[in-house]
Amino acid sequence: MVQKVSLYFFLLFVLSVTAQEKYLTLSEIVTDNAKILTPEQLSRLRSKLTQFEKETTHQLVVLTIEALPNETIEQYTNGTFNQNKLGQKDKDNGILILFAEADREVRMEVGYGLESYITDAVASRIIRNTMIPNFKEEEYFAGIDLATDQIILLLTDSEALEEFKKEIEEEGEMGLGLKIFVLCFLSIFVAAGGFIFYKTYSNIIEVFRGIFIGKLGLIPGLLMAAFSLIPVVFSLGFIIMPLVFATVFLDFGLDLEQYEYLLDNPRWIGIVLIGFLLFTILLAFFKILLKGKEDFKLSWLKNDKKYMSKTFSSGGTHSFGSSSGSGSSGSSSFSGGGGSSGGGGASGSW
């Protein structure tokens, strides 16, 4: 019995250690696992970043790897950052630059304490204008070295930081006339998508109403509803994509990176779909109750031909069997000081 209990606790210990060591443990301020740097370049970077930490307490850390594991570069960089507790505990003033050679991706992860200085926009511009052009030419050291020089300058010179941010704002500015034109152009797609959505969604509601009053067979009715979902999804694309475009290019203040977890956890799609169907069924019930003269019945296969002809065929609606559907990432000892990051920063690929 004692042996079993001991074995149980030993396994728990091993599992906990394994979980804690999911990401690389960094012992140097620059770790070149991808072997993209010469010894001289590695020494130069370590010396510069170590000196920067001594003068400011900010930890600017570089990690290169050959390839990402089964995670996005955002997940892997954030996990490595937090496991190594980069930055100081009470300041959260760490920055991690992760370079993945085979994936051709780079990520700059910024600790909470520095997010007001190295904002997502600042990090993105450094990656886009400084790192990526050099990486495309396989000048990996130059890209990393120049980027770290920029970060050091922005964190030690407030005037340079303000000028840098001003350049970003000017770069993204769009005239009022052009904004109005773009909004009008996008509104055409939104209106078209809204019209298609209204027509097709009304058809789906009517399909469920027909099923519940026995005018439409359950099996053919469900098939009709399934096919009708295609133009519904298509119309939602016409509505959503212009709105996303507007938030990005017209600067409506929506930070899309806050919603990255939706891409990483697609289970919400199933939840939304189930909610959509339940809401549609509920509307169909209300429609029956409002008419007041219809009884609830159920037919497995049989359709009321008169009902089908009157309700679906003439309106061009999808009907099963009678009309077709439409739409179709100098050496010295080093360790993190207890800082953390909530996912601020930016990524890029080349």
Buried (B, 14 or more C-beta within 10 A) or exposed (E): EEEEEEEEEEEEEEEEEEEEEEBBEBEBBBBBEBEBBEEEBBBBBBBBBBEBBEEEBBBBBBBBBEEBEEBBBBBBBBBBBBBBBBBBEEBBBBBBBBBBBEBBBBBBBBBBBBBEBBBBBBBBBBBEBBBBBBBEEEBBBBBBBBBBEBBBEBBEEEEEBEEBBEEBEEEEEEEEEEBEEBEEEBEEBBEBBBEBBEBBBBBBBBBBBBBBBBBBBBEBBBBBBBBBBBBBEBBBEBBEBBBEEBBEEBEEEEEEBEEBEEEEEEEEEEEEEEEBBEEBBEBBBEBBEEEEEBEEEEBEEEBBEEBBEEBBEEBEBBBBEBBEBBBEBEEEEBBBBBBBBBBBBBBBBB
